[in-house]
Amino acid sequence: MNEDRRTLAGELPGDVHIRLLRGSDAERLGAAYRRNRDHLAPWEPARTAEFFTTEGQSANIGGKLAMFAAGTGVPWILLSGEEAVGTMTLSGIVRGPFLSANLGYWVDREFNGRGIGSAAVAHVVGAARTALGLHRIQAATLPHNAASQRVLQRAGFQEIGHAQEYLQIAGAWQDHVLFQRILH
Ligand SMILES: CC(C)(COP(=O)(O)OP(=O)(O)OC[C@H]1O[C@@H](n2cnc3c(N)ncnc32)[C@H](O)[C@@H]1OP(=O)(O)O)[C@@H](O)C(=O)NCCC(=O)NCCS
């Protein structure tokens, strides 16, 4: 997917830039996870102490770039100047008759409520349809994650059901609401 690197980048509200994640982002991403530790804790898997360090982020980014090289995922970073202010990740890309991927994301607490999450999801939807040639994106939210559900609805996702004990979030297997966006 190397030829698509430039088309996978874009501009979001508030001078925030979205582009593919790079190995050199480890320090800024570690700093962003440290700043947003409490903000993200209820919505994400339990993290090790290592995860919040530059070394931990080097490993995290390495895994995501391996996924990109294998064609099974696309990891984006959101930047305000030199600072990381969020990520968007398509993972589990399956081709053949499914042409589907899972979407995960977060936006820095200080940048919430400015339309950045909605614009970034819209950017990913556009890239998935054109550069990646996918048919469908799925996302799952905790039932009480109203902000995330609003972001998905604004980007044209539809609720398709409820799944019990779907993901291990904040240390517990938790029920989720499933959404999908058909891209064609
Ligand atoms: C969910 C998240 C990505 C939203 O990012 P954002 O940049 O604030 O999103 P936007 O500004 O584009 O839109 C947020 C929408 O949610 C709404 N919202 C925010 N908090 C809300 C709440 N408690 N109840 C209902 N709606 C809420 C906002 O009003 C806005 O909708 P509007 O534009 O129609 O007014 C961000 O809050 C976040 O990172 N949360 C923690 C991690 C997370 O939940 N990730 C997703 C896991 S599925």
The ligand as an SDF file (V2000), in Angstrom:
LIG
                    3D

 48 50  0  0  0  0  0  0  0  0999 V2000
  -15.2120    9.4340   21.2470 C   0  0  0  0  0  0  0  0  0  0  0  0
  -14.1750   10.4960   20.8560 C   0  0  0  0  0  0  0  0  0  0  0  0
  -13.2280    9.8890   19.8190 C   0  0  0  0  0  0  0  0  0  0  0  0
  -14.9240   11.6800   20.2370 C   0  0  0  0  0  0  0  0  0  0  0  0
  -13.9660   12.5970   19.7030 O   0  0  0  0  0  0  0  0  0  0  0  0
  -14.3340   14.1450   19.4360 P   0  0  0  0  0  0  0  0  0  0  0  0
  -13.2360   14.7360   18.6630 O   0  0  0  0  0  0  0  0  0  0  0  0
  -14.7390   14.7850   20.7070 O   0  0  0  0  0  0  0  0  0  0  0  0
  -15.6260   13.9550   18.5010 O   0  0  0  0  0  0  0  0  0  0  0  0
  -16.5050   15.1170   17.8010 P   0  0  0  0  0  0  0  0  0  0  0  0
  -16.2000   16.4390   18.3980 O   0  0  0  0  0  0  0  0  0  0  0  0
  -16.3820   14.9520   16.3370 O   0  0  0  0  0  0  0  0  0  0  0  0
  -17.9810   14.6440   18.1590 O   0  0  0  0  0  0  0  0  0  0  0  0
  -18.3580   14.2650   19.4520 C   0  0  0  0  0  0  0  0  0  0  0  0
  -19.8620   14.1840   19.4870 C   0  0  0  0  0  0  0  0  0  0  0  0
  -20.2670   13.5060   20.6760 O   0  0  0  0  0  0  0  0  0  0  0  0
  -21.1290   14.3480   21.4160 C   0  0  0  0  0  0  0  0  0  0  0  0
  -20.9200   14.0230   22.8260 N   0  0  0  0  0  0  0  0  0  0  0  0
  -19.8180   14.2210   23.5580 C   0  0  0  0  0  0  0  0  0  0  0  0
  -20.0180   13.7670   24.7950 N   0  0  0  0  0  0  0  0  0  0  0  0
  -21.2690   13.2810   24.8320 C   0  0  0  0  0  0  0  0  0  0  0  0
  -22.0770   12.6950   25.8340 C   0  0  0  0  0  0  0  0  0  0  0  0
  -21.6020   12.4730   27.0570 N   0  0  0  0  0  0  0  0  0  0  0  0
  -23.3330   12.3270   25.5070 N   0  0  0  0  0  0  0  0  0  0  0  0
  -23.8270   12.5110   24.2630 C   0  0  0  0  0  0  0  0  0  0  0  0
  -23.0950   13.0540   23.2570 N   0  0  0  0  0  0  0  0  0  0  0  0
  -21.8440   13.4390   23.5600 C   0  0  0  0  0  0  0  0  0  0  0  0
  -20.7280   15.7480   21.0480 C   0  0  0  0  0  0  0  0  0  0  0  0
  -21.7720   16.6680   21.3200 O   0  0  0  0  0  0  0  0  0  0  0  0
  -20.4950   15.5720   19.5500 C   0  0  0  0  0  0  0  0  0  0  0  0
  -21.6990   15.4820   18.8120 O   0  0  0  0  0  0  0  0  0  0  0  0
  -22.2810   16.7800   17.9990 P   0  0  0  0  0  0  0  0  0  0  0  0
  -21.1830   17.2050   17.0810 O   0  0  0  0  0  0  0  0  0  0  0  0
  -23.4660   16.2580   17.3120 O   0  0  0  0  0  0  0  0  0  0  0  0
  -22.5720   17.8160   19.0430 O   0  0  0  0  0  0  0  0  0  0  0  0
  -13.3690   10.9940   22.0860 C   0  0  0  0  0  0  0  0  0  0  0  0
  -14.2690   11.5040   23.0560 O   0  0  0  0  0  0  0  0  0  0  0  0
  -12.5170    9.9380   22.7470 C   0  0  0  0  0  0  0  0  0  0  0  0
  -11.3830    9.7400   22.3610 O   0  0  0  0  0  0  0  0  0  0  0  0
  -13.0420    9.2610   23.7750 N   0  0  0  0  0  0  0  0  0  0  0  0
  -12.2820    8.2660   24.5330 C   0  0  0  0  0  0  0  0  0  0  0  0
  -11.8840    7.0590   23.7130 C   0  0  0  0  0  0  0  0  0  0  0  0
  -13.0490    6.4200   23.0040 C   0  0  0  0  0  0  0  0  0  0  0  0
  -14.1800    6.3950   23.4840 O   0  0  0  0  0  0  0  0  0  0  0  0
  -12.7860    5.8550   21.8230 N   0  0  0  0  0  0  0  0  0  0  0  0
  -13.7900    5.1570   21.0310 C   0  0  0  0  0  0  0  0  0  0  0  0
  -13.9650    3.7770   21.5140 C   0  0  0  0  0  0  0  0  0  0  0  0
  -15.3060    2.9590   20.6540 S   0  0  0  0  0  0  0  0  0  0  0  0
  1  2  1  0
  2  3  1  0
  2  4  1  0
  2 36  1  0
  4  5  1  0
  5  6  1  0
  6  7  2  0
  6  8  1  0
  6  9  1  0
  9 10  1  0
 10 11  2  0
 10 12  1  0
 10 13  1  0
 13 14  1  0
 14 15  1  0
 15 16  1  0
 15 30  1  0
 16 17  1  0
 17 18  1  0
 17 28  1  0
 18 19  1  0
 18 27  1  0
 19 20  2  0
 20 21  1  0
 21 22  1  0
 21 27  2  0
 22 23  1  0
 22 24  2  0
 24 25  1  0
 25 26  2  0
 26 27  1  0
 28 29  1  0
 28 30  1  0
 30 31  1  0
 31 32  1  0
 32 33  2  0
 32 34  1  0
 32 35  1  0
 36 37  1  0
 36 38  1  0
 38 39  2  0
 38 40  1  0
 40 41  1  0
 41 42  1  0
 42 43  1  0
 43 44  2  0
 43 45  1  0
 45 46  1  0
 46 47  1  0
 47 48  1  0
M  END
$$$$
